[in-house]
């Protein structure tokens, strides 16, 4: 066991970080002044992330990987804490899959059902898509619609086909792509990765110019249908609540039948520095230390700044076209 380097993506850009192999898991570190170690893509690795934390931590220390804290979370359906280490609740957006009909009639709001019907009436069809060169080209087209999404810079804007192919080719054999088509044009897609009985939503993206046709709702509906057909127990879509509990994304998930599920995330100090930082709550990061009212205000300022930037870019582009014509 020794320290190596693994390339990951941070905000859509490739970054090389220190890593080590422990019990068949790739462990990475993040953070400069307080390095925290975690299993790479832990929610996507098959089986329990860590079965014996004490043994795992002992082997991790032997690798020489520089970290002050090691963290890992339990997986669905095991929501009750099973270890005695310090833990904090981590929230996820989950649809427990029973039948499509139960989700449709009991979990979704009437507005969602109307939206899915509207998508169908508008000519939207959703089907399993083959991940080939044509589909990759369509993803690039969707990515390049706007440099700003959800009030912040969009990481995938202007990425070429090779980069898109590389990013979406991970976990072969456990990938599923659903495409929303309008007049034979891909206007939205969802990428799922299966891990046991859980289908994790890695990406859900639709073209903003076709928002009125409600392709996002149609994609969620199809995902639930496919999960039922394949015997999947849970459809997961990242976190339920982010920094702003009133965000439009949280509201979208709630209306589409996602529930907040809490899973214990454990934090095990590896050094004296890590033990002190854990007691002071410094492992949560700077954002969590900002009072919620101030954080909400900062997020609104960020959104306004990106909106003005996008507007200025469009005006500059239009002016350039006028001069060239």
SVG drawing of the C-alpha trace seen along z (x, -y; Angstrom):
<svg xmlns="http://www.w3.org/2000/svg" viewBox="-54 -47 58 54">
<polyline fill="none" stroke="black" stroke-width="0.4" points="0.0,0.0 1.4,-3.4 0.2,-6.9 -0.6,-7.5 -2.5,-10.0 -6.0,-9.8 -7.7,-12.2 -11.1,-13.5 -13.3,-16.3 -13.9,-19.4 -16.5,-21.8 -16.2,-20.1 -12.4,-20.3 -9.9,-17.5 -7.8,-17.7 -5.2,-15.3 -5.4,-14.4 -3.5,-12.1 -5.0,-8.7 -4.4,-5.3 -5.9,-1.8 -7.4,-0.3 -9.4,2.9 -10.2,2.5 -11.4,-1.1 -9.8,-4.2 -9.4,-6.7 -8.9,-10.4 -8.2,-13.5 -9.7,-17.0 -9.0,-20.2 -5.7,-22.0 -5.6,-23.1 -7.7,-20.2 -7.3,-17.2 -10.3,-14.9 -10.2,-11.4 -13.1,-9.6 -13.8,-6.7 -13.9,-7.9 -17.6,-8.0 -18.6,-6.1 -22.3,-6.3 -21.6,-4.4 -19.3,-1.6 -21.0,1.7 -21.6,3.2 -21.0,1.4 -18.5,-1.4 -16.7,-0.2 -17.6,3.0 -15.0,2.8 -14.1,-0.9 -11.4,-0.1 -9.5,2.2 -10.0,-0.1 -8.7,-3.1 -5.7,-1.1 -4.8,-0.2 -5.4,-3.7 -2.9,-5.1 -0.3,-2.5 -0.5,-3.9 0.9,-7.3 -1.9,-9.2 -2.0,-12.6 -5.4,-13.2 -6.7,-14.4 -10.2,-12.9 -11.7,-9.9 -15.4,-10.1 -17.9,-7.6 -21.7,-7.2 -24.1,-4.3 -26.1,-3.3 -29.8,-2.6 -31.7,-0.9 -29.7,-1.0 -30.7,-4.3 -30.1,-3.4 -26.6,-4.2 -24.7,-0.9 -21.3,-2.3 -20.3,-4.2 -18.2,-6.8 -19.2,-10.5 -21.8,-10.9 -24.0,-13.6 -27.1,-13.2 -26.7,-13.6 -29.9,-14.2 -30.8,-12.7 -33.7,-13.0 -35.2,-9.6 -38.3,-8.0 -38.9,-4.6 -40.0,-2.5 -43.1,-0.3 -45.2,-0.7 -45.4,-3.4 -49.1,-3.8 -48.6,-4.4 -45.9,-7.1 -48.2,-8.7 -51.3,-8.7 -49.9,-9.1 -46.5,-10.7 -46.7,-13.4 -48.6,-16.6 -51.4,-17.2 -49.2,-19.9 -46.6,-17.2 -49.2,-14.9 -50.5,-17.8 -46.9,-18.6 -46.3,-15.0 -49.5,-14.9 -48.6,-18.2 -45.2,-16.8 -47.0,-14.0 -49.5,-16.3 -46.6,-18.6 -45.0,-15.7 -42.4,-14.7 -41.3,-11.1 -39.0,-9.6 -37.1,-6.4 -33.9,-4.5 -31.1,-6.0 -28.0,-4.4 -24.8,-6.0 -23.2,-6.5 -21.5,-9.3 -24.8,-10.8 -26.1,-10.9 -22.9,-12.5 -23.2,-15.1 -26.7,-15.8 -25.5,-16.2 -22.9,-18.7 -25.7,-20.7 -27.7,-20.8 -24.6,-21.7 -23.9,-24.7 -27.3,-26.2 -26.3,-28.5 -23.1,-29.2 -25.4,-29.7 -27.8,-27.3 -29.5,-27.5 -27.9,-30.9 -24.3,-29.8 -21.7,-29.1 -22.5,-25.8 -19.5,-23.5 -20.2,-21.6 -20.6,-24.6 -18.5,-24.4 -17.0,-21.0 -16.0,-19.0 -17.4,-15.6 -14.3,-13.8 -14.7,-15.3 -18.4,-14.5 -17.8,-10.9 -15.1,-10.4 -17.2,-11.8 -20.2,-9.7 -18.4,-6.5 -17.7,-5.6 -19.2,-2.6 -19.9,-0.7 -22.6,1.9 -24.4,0.0 -25.2,-3.1 -28.7,-3.9 -29.5,-7.0 -33.1,-8.1 -33.6,-10.7 -36.5,-13.2 -37.1,-13.9 -39.1,-16.5 -39.5,-16.2 -36.5,-13.7 -34.3,-16.3 -32.9,-15.4 -34.0,-18.2 -33.2,-16.6 -31.7,-13.5 -31.2,-11.7 -28.3,-9.5 -28.7,-6.8 -26.1,-4.5 -27.3,-1.3 -25.7,-0.3 -27.5,2.7 -31.1,1.8 -30.4,-2.0 -30.5,-4.0 -28.5,-7.2 -29.4,-10.2 -26.0,-11.5 -27.4,-14.1 -30.8,-15.5 -30.6,-18.2 -33.1,-19.8 -33.0,-22.6 -34.3,-25.8 -36.0,-26.9 -38.3,-23.8 -39.1,-24.3 -42.8,-24.9 -43.1,-21.4 -42.0,-20.0 -39.4,-17.4 -37.9,-17.2 -41.1,-15.9 -41.5,-13.4 -37.9,-12.1 -38.5,-11.6 -41.8,-9.7 -39.9,-7.5 -37.1,-6.9 -39.7,-5.7 -41.3,-3.4 -37.9,-1.9 -36.9,-1.4 -40.1,0.6 -39.5,2.7 -35.9,3.5 -36.7,4.2 -34.9,1.1 -36.0,0.2 -34.9,-3.5 -34.4,-6.3 -32.0,-8.8 -31.4,-12.3 -28.5,-13.8 -29.4,-15.9 -32.9,-17.0 -32.0,-20.2 -28.9,-22.3 -27.6,-25.5 -31.0,-27.2 -33.8,-25.0 -36.3,-27.0 -34.4,-26.5 -36.3,-25.8 -34.5,-22.5 -35.7,-21.2 -39.2,-22.3 -39.0,-20.5 -38.0,-17.3 -40.7,-17.5 -43.4,-18.0 -42.1,-15.0 -42.4,-12.7 -38.9,-12.7 -38.7,-12.4 -35.9,-13.5 -34.0,-10.4 -31.4,-10.8 -28.3,-8.6 -25.6,-8.7 -22.2,-10.1 -19.3,-9.1 -16.2,-11.2 -13.2,-9.4 -10.2,-11.6 -6.8,-10.3 -4.7,-13.0 -4.8,-15.3 -5.5,-18.1 -8.5,-16.2 -9.8,-15.5 -9.7,-19.1 -11.2,-20.2 -14.0,-17.7 -14.9,-19.0 -15.0,-22.6 -17.2,-21.6 -14.5,-22.8 -14.9,-19.7 -18.2,-21.1 -16.4,-23.8 -16.7,-27.5 -20.1,-27.6 -21.8,-25.8 -20.4,-28.4 -22.2,-31.3 -25.6,-32.2 -28.4,-31.0 -29.9,-34.5 -26.5,-35.8 -25.9,-32.7 -29.3,-33.1 -28.5,-36.7 -25.1,-35.8 -26.6,-33.1 -29.1,-35.7 -26.2,-38.1 -24.4,-35.3 -27.4,-34.5 -27.9,-38.2 -24.2,-38.6 -24.3,-35.6 -27.6,-36.8 -26.1,-40.2 -23.0,-38.6 -25.1,-36.4 -27.1,-39.3 -24.0,-41.4 -22.5,-38.5 -25.6,-38.1 -25.7,-41.9 -22.0,-41.9 -22.5,-38.9 -25.6,-40.5 -23.6,-43.7 -20.7,-41.8 -23.2,-40.1 -24.6,-43.5 -21.2,-44.9 -20.3,-41.9 -23.5,-41.9"/>
</svg>
